[in-house]
Each structure stands twice: as structure tokens, then as C-alpha cells.
Amino acid sequence: MKFEERVNVGRKLKEIREEKKLSKKELSIKAGMSYESLRGLESGKVKKVQLNKIIKLSEILNVSLEDLIVEKVI
């Protein structure tokens, strides 16, 4: 098994958010961030985000931080 360390966090975030059936608006409110920031993160327009926000998003989505930031490639 091979692990790729770089991943598009926004793409993973969107995928997990949709699996959990949460809207961007619901997640942004729960995370204490603006809708525009979340939309930018998911679309890839926002490239940098504070680690505490990523941790908060992983907690809200009930996934490990690794699940959110590491792409597993087999």
C-alpha cells in the first residue's frame, strides 16, 4: 500500500461533507467559519487554512484528521 502525503483538503472535505448529508451552510455555522471561506476551501480557491479549523472540521464531521488530510492510494 502506498500513501500520498499531498491531498486536496477541499476535495476530501466536500466528499465527506456530502456523505454526512450536511450543506455548506450547516457545516460553516457549526465550524464557526464563513460560508464563503468554506466554499473557497472546497473549490480549491483557498489554499491555506489554519490547522485549528481543519481539526474543528474533522471533529464536526466525526472523522480523523488523517482521513481529512491524507489521500490513501493503493
C-alpha positions in Angstrom: 0.0 0.0 0.0 1.3 3.4 -0.9 0.3 6.7 0.8 0.4 10.0 -0.9 1.0 12.8 1.5 -0.4 15.7 -0.5 -4.1 15.9 -0.9 -6.6 18.4 -1.9 -8.2 19.0 1.5 -11.1 20.8 0.0 -12.0 17.9 -2.3 -11.8 15.5 0.7 -13.8 17.9 2.8 -16.6 18.2 0.2 -16.7 14.4 -0.3 -17.0 13.7 3.5 -19.5 16.6 4.0 -21.7 15.2 1.3 -21.5 11.7 2.7 -22.7 13.1 6.0 -25.5 14.9 4.2 -24.5 18.4 5.5 -24.9 21.5 3.5 -22.1 24.0 3.2 -24.2 26.4 5.2 -24.8 23.9 8.1 -21.1 23.0 8.2 -19.8 26.6 8.1 -22.1 27.5 11.0 -21.0 24.5 13.1 -17.4 25.3 12.4 -17.7 29.0 13.1 -16.4 30.0 9.7 -18.0 32.0 6.9 -19.9 30.2 4.1 -17.5 31.9 1.7 -14.4 30.5 3.4 -15.8 27.0 3.4 -16.9 27.4 -0.3 -13.4 28.7 -1.2 -11.7 25.8 0.7 -13.9 23.2 -1.1 -13.4 24.7 -4.5 -9.6 24.9 -4.1 -9.5 28.7 -4.2 -8.4 28.9 -0.6 -5.1 27.1 -0.4 -4.1 27.7 3.2 -6.3 27.2 6.3 -5.4 27.3 9.9 -4.8 23.9 11.5 -7.4 24.6 14.2 -10.1 25.0 11.6 -9.1 21.6 10.0 -9.2 20.0 13.4 -12.6 21.5 14.1 -14.0 20.4 10.7 -12.7 16.8 11.3 -14.4 16.8 14.8 -17.7 18.1 13.4 -17.6 15.5 10.6 -16.6 12.8 13.0 -13.6 11.7 11.0 -10.0 11.5 12.0 -7.7 14.3 11.0 -5.8 11.8 8.8 -9.0 10.9 6.9 -9.4 14.6 6.1 -5.9 15.4 5.0 -4.3 12.2 3.7 -5.2 10.6 0.4 -4.8 6.8 0.5 -3.6 5.4 -2.8 -3.4 1.7 -3.3 
